[in-house]
Amino acid sequence: MIAKKYSLILFFLLAYFISWVIWAPLWLPYFNITSLPVLPFHHAFGSIGPLLAAFIILWFEKGKSGVKQLVGRMFRWRVKPVWYAIALVGPFLLFGIALLINYFLTGEFRYQGIGVSKEFPQFGFLAFLAYNIATFGYGEETGWRGYALPKLQNRFKALWASMILTVGWALWHVPLFLYRPGYTEMGFQDILGWFISLLVGSILLTWLFNSTRGSILIAALFHATIDIAFTSDITNIQIVNYMGMLITVFGVAVLVMFKPKNLSIFERQKT
């Protein structure tokens, strides 16, 4: 059995260890170590770190009952249709508004590239969506929201729990700054903006998770569609900036409307 006061720390450390070891062939070349093989879709494999860490820690902490509860959250699909609409359509609706803002300011209306992967252009939209749901959707959210968030919400209000989780979530990304396109070019201001975007995303995901009584499925869907909106092969970076601005406004609106204590009309989810 794992002492409760250490379980959350152990979860984060294990999530980092699993993902960083999997990503090692990608970030070790930064230190001139190039002997390890790189597999197709190698970056995506690292997404399993938070998921595996959650199951491993729960197994030692609560046994089968804890694992069963987490699996139940992963497939909690009986929620109101509005949450599916927000998770699956919301990010693309905001993208459409970003296109309109760009059109009114520049006269250009270009939507080419949305739903097309820069990294895997052979994917169609549905394949790109399924890829994101299965990897960084479920891989991350099973750990971050499924395990860590309820633990934090035992002790803290939903907003504070989201802020603390954002720090742990951000640290998980550290190796990406050594090899991942988009990350390697970031300066201090870019990293600050990226961290703020994670915080806004964390607030929105907490809102969805608490409002659906702990559905990891809805969190995974939203995580996947947000990733698609921000990683699509869009040549006009200004549209991405408008998208980021709209997401931030969305997050602030949720915070104002649903209050920091629960970020939901329901009681925040706890273990």
Rosetta silent file (secondary structure, phi, psi, omega in degrees, C-alpha in Angstrom):
SEQUENCE: MIAKKYSLILFFLLAYFISWVIWAPLWLPYFNITSLPVLPFHHAFGSIGPLLAAFIILWFEKGKSGVKQLVGRMFRWRVKPVWYAIALVGPFLLFGIALLINYFLTGEFRYQGIGVSKEFPQFGFLAFLAYNIATFGYGEETGWRGYALPKLQNRFKALWASMILTVGWALWHVPLFLYRPGYTEMGFQDILGWFISLLVGSILLTWLFNSTRGSILIAALFHATIDIAFTSDITNIQIVNYMGMLITVFGVAVLVMFKPKNLSIFERQKT
SCORE:     score description
SCORE:     0.000 S_00000001
   1 L     0.000  142.313  179.747    0.000    0.000    0.000 S_00000001
   2 L  -100.972  132.079  177.319    1.147    3.529   -0.830 S_00000001
   3 L   -60.989  135.050 -175.611    0.735    6.274    1.770 S_00000001
   4 H   -58.503  -35.441 -176.009   -1.873    8.751    0.549 S_00000001
   5 H   -70.042  -16.407  179.420    0.334   11.780    1.179 S_00000001
   6 H  -105.665  -13.555 -170.664    2.939   10.449   -1.249 S_00000001
   7 H   -61.803  -39.700 -177.812    0.717    8.903   -3.918 S_00000001
   8 H   -69.382  -40.669  176.930    0.228   12.064   -5.987 S_00000001
   9 H   -62.751  -43.794  179.047    3.942   12.883   -6.003 S_00000001
  10 H   -63.544  -36.929  177.449    4.729    9.302   -6.990 S_00000001
  11 H   -59.357  -50.164 -178.735    2.145    9.500   -9.770 S_00000001
  12 H   -62.553  -44.439 -179.226    3.785   12.566  -11.333 S_00000001
  13 H   -62.591  -40.119  179.907    7.288   11.125  -11.010 S_00000001
  14 H   -69.556  -39.978  177.377    6.207    7.831  -12.566 S_00000001
  15 H   -60.585  -44.361  177.405    4.353    9.601  -15.404 S_00000001
  16 H   -61.432  -47.158 -175.225    7.492   11.635  -16.154 S_00000001
  17 H   -59.985  -48.564 -177.280    9.728    8.564  -15.980 S_00000001
  18 H   -62.442  -50.719 -177.107    7.617    6.446  -18.342 S_00000001
  19 H   -66.189  -43.505 -176.860    7.085    9.180  -20.941 S_00000001
  20 H   -67.529  -34.212  176.418   10.636   10.539  -20.825 S_00000001
  21 H   -67.389  -43.510  178.210   12.152    7.067  -21.214 S_00000001
  22 H   -61.524  -40.232 -179.366    9.888    6.367  -24.207 S_00000001
  23 L   -78.650   -5.232 -173.586   10.845    9.737  -25.709 S_00000001
  24 H   -50.616  -44.044  179.386   14.568    9.181  -25.013 S_00000001
  25 H   -62.902  -17.703 -179.433   15.482    8.347  -28.649 S_00000001
  26 H   -89.635  -35.996 -177.136   13.935   11.674  -29.638 S_00000001
  27 H   -99.220  -18.986  178.730   15.563   13.980  -27.061 S_00000001
  28 H   -64.663  -30.197  175.096   18.923   12.267  -26.504 S_00000001
  29 H   -56.899  -23.362  174.854   20.255   13.459  -29.904 S_00000001
  30 H   -59.587  -28.739  178.970   20.283   16.926  -28.333 S_00000001
  31 H  -104.071   22.165  176.394   23.161   15.523  -26.244 S_00000001
  32 L    65.519   27.680  173.731   24.736   13.831  -29.293 S_00000001
  33 L  -108.073  107.115 -171.398   23.409   10.364  -28.407 S_00000001
  34 L  -122.596   16.329 -173.707   21.913    9.021  -31.620 S_00000001
  35 L   -84.801  -12.945 -176.732   22.211    5.250  -31.301 S_00000001
  36 L   -84.661  140.081 -177.982   18.647    4.548  -30.165 S_00000001
  37 L   -74.037  144.197  175.622   16.056    3.639  -32.825 S_00000001
  38 L  -108.201  124.894 -175.831   13.156    5.989  -33.533 S_00000001
  39 L   -94.680  159.221  171.528    9.891    4.253  -34.388 S_00000001
  40 L   -58.671  140.357 -179.573    6.969    5.499  -36.478 S_00000001
  41 L    61.651   26.239 -172.749    4.584    7.550  -34.302 S_00000001
  42 H   -59.738  -42.182 -178.547    7.266    7.499  -31.616 S_00000001
  43 H   -58.873  -39.546 -177.365    6.241   10.809  -30.050 S_00000001
  44 H   -65.212  -29.606 -178.761    2.670    9.560  -29.576 S_00000001
  45 H   -61.107  -30.637 -179.556    3.848    6.519  -27.609 S_00000001
  46 L   -65.503  -16.765 -179.510    4.986    8.821  -24.802 S_00000001
  47 L   -65.720  -16.450 -176.902    1.381    9.816  -24.160 S_00000001
  48 H   -74.756  -12.585 -177.215    0.877    6.518  -22.338 S_00000001
  49 H   -54.568  -56.003  179.892    2.973    7.737  -19.377 S_00000001
  50 H   -61.367  -37.808  179.690    0.191    9.471  -17.375 S_00000001
  51 H   -64.332  -50.834 -179.589   -2.261    6.642  -18.113 S_00000001
  52 H   -63.068  -40.893 -179.925    0.094    3.862  -16.992 S_00000001
  53 H   -60.989  -41.189  179.625    1.209    5.841  -13.954 S_00000001
  54 H   -61.725  -46.051 -178.493   -2.409    6.311  -12.853 S_00000001
  55 H   -67.848  -40.184 -179.165   -3.181    2.593  -13.101 S_00000001
  56 H   -65.152  -48.327 -179.081    0.042    1.511  -11.408 S_00000001
  57 H   -64.572  -41.787  179.000   -0.322    3.896   -8.463 S_00000001
  58 H   -63.471  -37.236  179.664   -4.012    3.061   -8.060 S_00000001
  59 H   -60.983  -44.110  179.905   -3.249   -0.660   -8.069 S_00000001
  60 H   -77.302  -24.886 -176.886   -0.828   -0.262   -5.162 S_00000001
  61 H   -84.948  -44.851 -173.322   -2.995    2.329   -3.445 S_00000001
  62 H  -129.389   -5.091 -179.844   -6.488    0.798   -3.699 S_00000001
  63 L    73.569 -152.110 -175.235   -6.136   -2.479   -5.556 S_00000001
  64 H   -61.021  -33.648 -177.278   -8.777   -3.692   -7.994 S_00000001
  65 H   -64.271  -39.676  178.777  -11.439   -1.313   -6.723 S_00000001
  66 H   -67.527  -42.197  178.545   -9.359    1.749   -7.610 S_00000001
  67 H   -63.545  -43.330 -179.695   -8.522    0.400  -11.059 S_00000001
  68 H   -62.389  -40.056  179.295  -12.160   -0.473  -11.696 S_00000001
  69 H   -64.471  -40.512 -179.802  -13.274    3.023  -10.712 S_00000001
  70 H   -66.785  -42.177  177.012  -10.757    4.619  -13.092 S_00000001
  71 H   -60.563  -39.590  177.754  -11.854    2.392  -15.975 S_00000001
  72 H   -61.132  -38.884  177.144  -15.435    3.412  -15.226 S_00000001
  73 H   -66.849  -36.582 -178.368  -14.473    7.086  -15.537 S_00000001
  74 H   -61.797  -32.494 -175.963  -12.702    6.390  -18.837 S_00000001
  75 L  -117.478   29.449  176.888  -15.901    5.106  -20.425 S_00000001
  76 L   -78.539   91.507 -173.468  -18.489    7.249  -18.654 S_00000001
  77 L  -100.067  -13.862 -178.226  -20.481    8.076  -21.762 S_00000001
  78 L   -82.282   79.770  176.432  -23.926    8.705  -20.282 S_00000001
  79 L  -129.936  165.858 -178.554  -23.753   12.468  -20.109 S_00000001
  80 L   -63.715  144.063 -178.219  -25.960   15.150  -21.610 S_00000001
  81 H   -55.338  -27.327 -178.101  -25.500   15.696  -25.371 S_00000001
  82 H   -60.272  -31.838 -178.859  -24.430   19.286  -24.773 S_00000001
  83 H   -73.406  -33.473  172.949  -21.121   18.063  -23.337 S_00000001
  84 H   -65.685  -40.783  179.838  -20.400   16.018  -26.455 S_00000001
  85 H   -62.335  -44.414  179.758  -21.219   19.088  -28.537 S_00000001
  86 H   -64.377  -44.017 -175.816  -18.848   21.270  -26.509 S_00000001
  87 H   -68.981  -39.886 -173.523  -16.067   18.671  -26.560 S_00000001
  88 H   -94.499  -33.387 -173.603  -16.288   17.770  -30.239 S_00000001
  89 H  -105.299  -30.469 -174.748  -17.636   20.915  -31.919 S_00000001
  90 H   -50.244  -53.117 -179.422  -16.661   23.735  -29.532 S_00000001
  91 H   -59.699  -35.962 -179.590  -12.999   24.086  -30.613 S_00000001
  92 H   -75.338  -29.826  173.356  -13.944   24.073  -34.305 S_00000001
  93 H   -64.004  -44.299  176.391  -16.655   26.675  -33.686 S_00000001
  94 H   -63.264  -36.511  176.815  -14.016   28.902  -32.101 S_00000001
  95 H   -63.276  -40.105  177.557  -11.765   28.212  -35.083 S_00000001
  96 H   -62.394  -39.960  177.111  -14.556   29.381  -37.387 S_00000001
  97 H   -64.654  -38.756  177.276  -14.872   32.605  -35.390 S_00000001
  98 H   -61.930  -38.511  176.675  -11.089   33.053  -35.674 S_00000001
  99 H   -62.226  -42.072  179.918  -11.420   32.717  -39.454 S_00000001
 100 H   -66.393  -40.533  177.004  -14.098   35.410  -39.489 S_00000001
 101 H   -59.648  -44.704  179.405  -11.974   37.745  -37.362 S_00000001
 102 H   -63.837  -37.066  179.558   -9.092   37.277  -39.779 S_00000001
 103 H   -65.121  -45.485 -178.352  -11.432   37.897  -42.730 S_00000001
 104 H   -67.487  -28.834 -178.325  -12.781   41.175  -41.327 S_00000001
 105 H   -87.897  -29.879 -174.764   -9.266   42.407  -40.529 S_00000001
 106 H  -122.221  -16.534 -176.297   -7.450   41.282  -43.687 S_00000001
 107 L    82.783    1.670 -179.781  -10.085   40.362  -46.254 S_00000001
 108 L  -102.014  137.291  177.162   -8.641   36.846  -46.509 S_00000001
 109 L  -128.720   93.729 -177.750  -10.692   33.736  -45.796 S_00000001
 110 L  -122.160  118.752  179.799   -8.474   30.656  -45.797 S_00000001
 111 L  -114.537    2.122 -179.540   -9.530   27.495  -44.032 S_00000001
 112 L   -60.593  137.411  177.147   -7.195   25.062  -45.803 S_00000001
 113 L   105.204  -20.484  179.791   -5.261   22.880  -43.403 S_00000001
 114 L   -67.505  128.705 -178.536   -7.796   22.570  -40.587 S_00000001
 115 L    83.071    5.677  177.979   -8.047   18.927  -39.595 S_00000001
 116 L  -110.345  126.360 -177.426   -4.893   18.035  -41.538 S_00000001
 117 E   -75.332  129.533  173.510   -1.907   16.830  -39.511 S_00000001
 118 L   -64.906  -38.023 -174.939    1.392   18.622  -40.152 S_00000001
 119 L   -80.342  -35.951 -177.862    3.232   15.552  -38.904 S_00000001
 120 L  -129.659   74.078 -176.483    1.084   12.906  -40.632 S_00000001
 121 L   -63.350  -14.048  178.772   -0.485   14.525  -43.716 S_00000001
 122 L   -73.338  -15.075  179.158   -1.639   11.078  -44.896 S_00000001
 123 L   -73.416  135.769  164.556   -4.299   11.092  -42.172 S_00000001
 124 L   -79.076  177.009 -175.956   -7.804   12.095  -43.096 S_00000001
 125 H   -60.748  -47.009 -177.107   -9.788   14.125  -40.578 S_00000001
 126 H   -65.272  -37.959  177.744  -11.405   11.119  -38.867 S_00000001
 127 H   -66.523  -39.587  177.729   -8.085    9.280  -38.659 S_00000001
 128 H   -63.750  -41.131  178.486   -6.439   12.399  -37.214 S_00000001
 129 H   -65.464  -47.211  179.857   -9.242   12.695  -34.646 S_00000001
 130 H   -61.468  -40.407  177.631   -9.048    9.003  -33.673 S_00000001
 131 H   -59.269  -45.696 -178.661   -5.261    9.263  -33.366 S_00000001
 132 H   -69.639  -37.581  178.903   -5.527   12.235  -31.006 S_00000001
 133 H   -65.640  -45.281 -175.455   -8.274   10.670  -28.888 S_00000001
 134 H   -71.708  -29.310 -176.252   -6.406    7.379  -28.466 S_00000001
 135 H   -97.732  -87.235 -173.911   -3.029    8.939  -27.723 S_00000001
 136 H   -75.972  -18.287  173.540   -2.901   12.346  -26.085 S_00000001
 137 H   -69.143  -69.382 -179.615   -6.634   12.397  -25.363 S_00000001
 138 H   -72.350  -39.093 -177.527   -6.941    9.222  -23.311 S_00000001
 139 H   -58.039  -44.954 -179.818   -3.228    8.860  -22.594 S_00000001
 140 H   -81.799  -48.772 -170.144   -2.981   12.191  -20.831 S_00000001
 141 H   -68.848  -27.258  175.182   -6.472   12.723  -19.463 S_00000001
 142 H   -60.942  -35.125  177.935   -6.695    9.343  -17.738 S_00000001
 143 H   -84.631  -55.906 -172.992   -3.770   10.525  -15.628 S_00000001
 144 H   -64.789  -56.417 -177.564   -4.188   14.295  -15.323 S_00000001
 145 H   -88.243  -38.796 -175.670   -7.955   14.557  -14.891 S_00000001
 146 H   -67.568  -38.605 -177.815   -8.841   10.924  -14.100 S_00000001
 147 H  -108.110  -55.309 -170.167   -6.334   10.472  -11.276 S_00000001
 148 H   -70.409  -42.398 -175.577   -4.557   13.690  -10.285 S_00000001
 149 H   -61.475  -49.331  178.062   -7.435   16.192  -10.407 S_00000001
 150 H   -59.168  -36.417  176.714   -9.779   14.377   -7.971 S_00000001
 151 H   -60.091  -47.650 -179.223   -6.823   13.941   -5.606 S_00000001
 152 H   -67.071  -35.751 -178.780   -6.082   17.652   -5.697 S_00000001
 153 H   -74.393  -10.954  169.769   -9.763   18.560   -5.377 S_00000001
 154 H   -62.518  -34.377 -172.316   -9.887   16.615   -2.114 S_00000001
 155 H  -109.494  -26.509 -172.353   -7.784   19.412   -0.597 S_00000001
 156 L  -125.055  157.744  170.074   -8.203   22.442   -2.850 S_00000001
 157 L   -61.196  160.286 -174.809  -10.893   24.377   -4.648 S_00000001
 158 H   -58.878  -40.031 -179.449  -11.270   23.449   -8.309 S_00000001
 159 H   -64.996  -46.883  179.282   -9.381   26.531   -9.547 S_00000001
 160 H   -63.359  -40.202  177.854   -6.422   25.960   -7.233 S_00000001
 161 H   -61.372  -40.749  179.205   -6.395   22.268   -8.112 S_00000001
 162 H   -65.144  -38.953 -179.887   -6.342   23.198  -11.811 S_00000001
 163 H   -67.351  -43.429  178.683   -3.458   25.613  -11.278 S_00000001
 164 H   -64.543  -43.180  179.122   -1.377   23.078   -9.357 S_00000001
 165 H   -61.729  -35.867  178.931   -2.111   20.420  -11.959 S_00000001
 166 H   -59.459  -38.643  179.112   -1.001   22.811  -14.699 S_00000001
 167 H   -63.264  -48.210  178.527    2.473   22.996  -13.154 S_00000001
 168 H   -63.617  -37.752  178.557    2.787   19.196  -13.092 S_00000001
 169 H   -65.697  -42.938 -179.898    1.361   18.977  -16.614 S_00000001
 170 H   -63.661  -42.999 -178.649    3.806   21.595  -17.905 S_00000001
 171 H   -62.993  -31.151  177.788    6.837   19.822  -16.412 S_00000001
 172 H   -58.837  -29.477 -176.975    5.839   16.631  -18.220 S_00000001
 173 L   -81.626   -3.733 -172.061    6.490   18.488  -21.500 S_00000001
 174 L   -49.496  -48.045 -178.652   10.118   19.398  -20.654 S_00000001
 175 L   -59.975  -24.789 -178.167   11.795   16.927  -23.074 S_00000001
 176 H   -63.496  -25.518  179.646    9.736   18.345  -25.959 S_00000001
 177 H   -73.102   -5.795  178.585   11.766   21.552  -25.754 S_00000001
 178 H   -99.680  -14.730 -175.503   14.794   19.509  -26.841 S_00000001
 179 H  -147.342  -20.187 -169.331   13.340   17.990  -30.010 S_00000001
 180 L   -84.786  124.976  175.553    9.745   18.880  -30.850 S_00000001
 181 L   -55.024  138.560 -176.353    9.115   21.395  -33.685 S_00000001
 182 L    96.099  -38.786  177.174    7.378   24.448  -32.314 S_00000001
 183 L   -84.293  -40.997 -174.675    8.830   23.903  -28.844 S_00000001
 184 L   -66.268  -22.027 -178.946   12.503   24.145  -29.770 S_00000001
 185 L   -90.568   -3.557 -174.014   12.011   27.646  -31.217 S_00000001
 186 L   -70.967  135.757  168.206   10.289   29.072  -28.144 S_00000001
 187 L   -96.278 -173.078 -176.573   11.803   31.986  -26.258 S_00000001
 188 H   -59.731  -45.924 -178.484   10.898   33.054  -22.734 S_00000001
 189 H   -64.540  -38.109  178.511    7.799   35.007  -23.793 S_00000001
 190 H   -64.436  -41.515  179.892    6.624   32.122  -25.970 S_00000001
 191 H   -65.051  -39.530  177.365    7.024   29.673  -23.081 S_00000001
 192 H   -61.905  -44.449  178.136    5.064   32.019  -20.804 S_00000001
 193 H   -63.826  -39.487  177.764    2.257   32.212  -23.359 S_00000001
 194 H   -62.764  -42.476 -179.902    2.324   28.438  -23.769 S_00000001
 195 H   -64.559  -40.535  177.851    2.052   27.955  -19.989 S_00000001
 196 H   -62.313  -39.301  178.435   -0.913   30.342  -19.829 S_00000001
 197 H   -64.389  -36.499  175.327   -2.586   28.358  -22.614 S_00000001
 198 H   -63.690  -41.439  179.917   -2.074   25.177  -20.563 S_00000001
 199 H   -62.476  -45.157  177.829   -3.649   26.885  -17.551 S_00000001
 200 H   -61.719  -44.487  177.258   -6.683   27.951  -19.580 S_00000001
 201 H   -60.289  -38.669  179.444   -6.952   24.435  -20.990 S_00000001
 202 H   -64.873  -40.501  177.768   -6.715   23.005  -17.491 S_00000001
 203 H   -62.802  -45.500 -179.392   -9.565   25.236  -16.280 S_00000001
 204 H   -65.778  -39.828  179.198  -11.767   24.206  -19.199 S_00000001
 205 H   -68.353  -36.628  174.963  -10.979   20.517  -18.734 S_00000001
 206 H   -63.683  -42.751  177.218  -11.738   20.752  -15.006 S_00000001
 207 H   -57.697  -48.410  179.801  -15.062   22.393  -15.866 S_00000001
 208 H   -65.308  -42.951 -178.268  -15.926   19.580  -18.298 S_00000001
 209 H   -63.806  -47.164 -179.578  -14.738   16.850  -15.923 S_00000001
 210 H   -69.953  -34.902 -177.639  -16.668   18.163  -12.914 S_00000001
 211 H   -74.037  -20.461  178.138  -19.767   18.984  -14.976 S_00000001
 212 L  -104.629   18.098  179.282  -19.959   15.427  -16.360 S_00000001
 213 L    57.039   37.904  172.082  -19.452   13.853  -12.921 S_00000001
 214 L    92.147   31.932  179.556  -15.955   12.690  -13.788 S_00000001
 215 L   -82.657  108.812  174.250  -16.131   11.595  -17.439 S_00000001
 216 H   -68.136  -30.604  178.738  -12.598   11.072  -18.749 S_00000001
 217 H   -55.967  -48.916 -178.540  -14.180   10.365  -22.144 S_00000001
 218 H   -65.348  -40.552  177.631  -15.438   13.952  -22.493 S_00000001
 219 H   -62.734  -40.984  179.897  -12.096   15.340  -21.308 S_00000001
 220 H   -65.939  -40.185  178.254  -10.263   13.139  -23.832 S_00000001
 221 H   -63.509  -44.251 -179.453  -12.528   14.263  -26.680 S_00000001
 222 H   -66.500  -42.721  177.913  -12.018   17.928  -25.837 S_00000001
 223 H   -58.236  -43.436 -178.663   -8.256   17.467  -25.462 S_00000001
 224 H   -65.102  -44.831 -177.217   -8.141   15.779  -28.877 S_00000001
 225 H   -71.365  -34.496  174.677  -10.158   18.430  -30.708 S_00000001
 226 H   -63.437  -42.876  177.840   -8.179   21.270  -29.126 S_00000001
 227 H   -60.023  -42.185  179.149   -4.971   19.560  -30.255 S_00000001
 228 H   -62.365  -44.664 -178.902   -6.347   19.277  -33.795 S_00000001
 229 H   -60.898  -36.658 -175.547   -7.317   22.952  -33.847 S_00000001
 230 H   -93.701  -15.188 -178.265   -3.855   24.052  -32.723 S_00000001
 231 H  -113.893    6.988  176.698   -1.704   21.524  -34.605 S_00000001
 232 E   -65.008  161.285 -176.902   -3.472   21.526  -37.958 S_00000001
 233 L   -82.068   70.018 -177.877   -1.468   22.483  -41.032 S_00000001
 234 L  -100.919  121.442 -176.019   -2.584   26.116  -41.040 S_00000001
 235 L   -76.911  -26.355 -177.999   -0.243   28.447  -42.886 S_00000001
 236 L   -90.241  100.648 -177.076   -1.678   31.647  -41.382 S_00000001
 237 H   -65.134  -23.815 -179.082   -0.281   31.798  -37.832 S_00000001
 238 H   -63.692  -34.180  178.123   -2.482   34.807  -37.075 S_00000001
 239 H   -63.763  -39.981  177.150   -5.555   32.561  -37.171 S_00000001
 240 H   -63.190  -38.815  178.073   -3.949   30.356  -34.508 S_00000001
 241 H   -64.158  -41.818  177.558   -3.312   33.477  -32.404 S_00000001
 242 H   -64.241  -38.625  177.793   -6.966   34.505  -32.683 S_00000001
 243 H   -60.735  -44.749  177.674   -7.932   30.971  -31.723 S_00000001
 244 H   -60.949  -40.328  178.206   -5.750   31.214  -28.625 S_00000001
 245 H   -62.885  -42.831 -178.882   -7.358   34.528  -27.698 S_00000001
 246 H   -67.287  -39.699  176.720  -10.856   33.065  -28.043 S_00000001
 247 H   -61.135  -40.784  178.968   -9.970   30.008  -25.942 S_00000001
 248 H   -63.067  -43.434  177.502   -8.670   32.360  -23.233 S_00000001
 249 H   -61.828  -41.013  177.411  -11.921   34.359  -23.298 S_00000001
 250 H   -59.251  -46.234 -179.996  -13.819   31.069  -23.090 S_00000001
 251 H   -63.670  -42.365  178.417  -11.807   30.004  -20.045 S_00000001
 252 H   -64.110  -40.521  178.963  -12.314   33.334  -18.272 S_00000001
 253 H   -62.020  -42.507  177.645  -16.062   33.159  -18.976 S_00000001
 254 H   -62.084  -42.338 -179.550  -16.244   29.660  -17.458 S_00000001
 255 H   -63.262  -41.958 -178.805  -14.338   30.859  -14.395 S_00000001
 256 H   -69.676  -41.653 -174.778  -16.660   33.844  -13.896 S_00000001
 257 H   -75.254  -36.526 -170.959  -19.857   31.887  -14.470 S_00000001
 258 H  -108.572   -3.659  171.247  -19.096   28.749  -12.476 S_00000001
 259 H    70.433  149.883 -173.754  -16.890   30.169   -9.679 S_00000001
 260 H   -65.896  -26.484 -172.408  -13.523   28.903   -8.434 S_00000001
 261 H   -61.322  -48.365 -175.669  -14.807   26.484   -5.795 S_00000001
 262 H  -122.339  -16.430 -173.491  -16.192   23.817   -8.136 S_00000001
 263 L    47.860   40.529 -177.581  -15.908   25.217  -11.690 S_00000001
 264 L  -174.622  161.366  172.766  -19.269   23.553  -12.199 S_00000001
 265 L   -77.448  -13.131  178.384  -22.856   23.671  -11.011 S_00000001
 266 L  -100.351  164.055  174.215  -22.084   20.333   -9.343 S_00000001
 267 L   -62.627  139.530 -179.399  -19.768   19.559   -6.445 S_00000001
 268 L   -60.987  149.209 -178.079  -16.194   19.085   -7.661 S_00000001
 269 L   -74.573  133.020  178.662  -15.080   15.511   -8.221 S_00000001
 270 L  -128.426  169.462  177.212  -13.010   13.953   -5.449 S_00000001
 271 L   -75.536    0.000    0.000  -11.525   10.534   -4.820 S_00000001
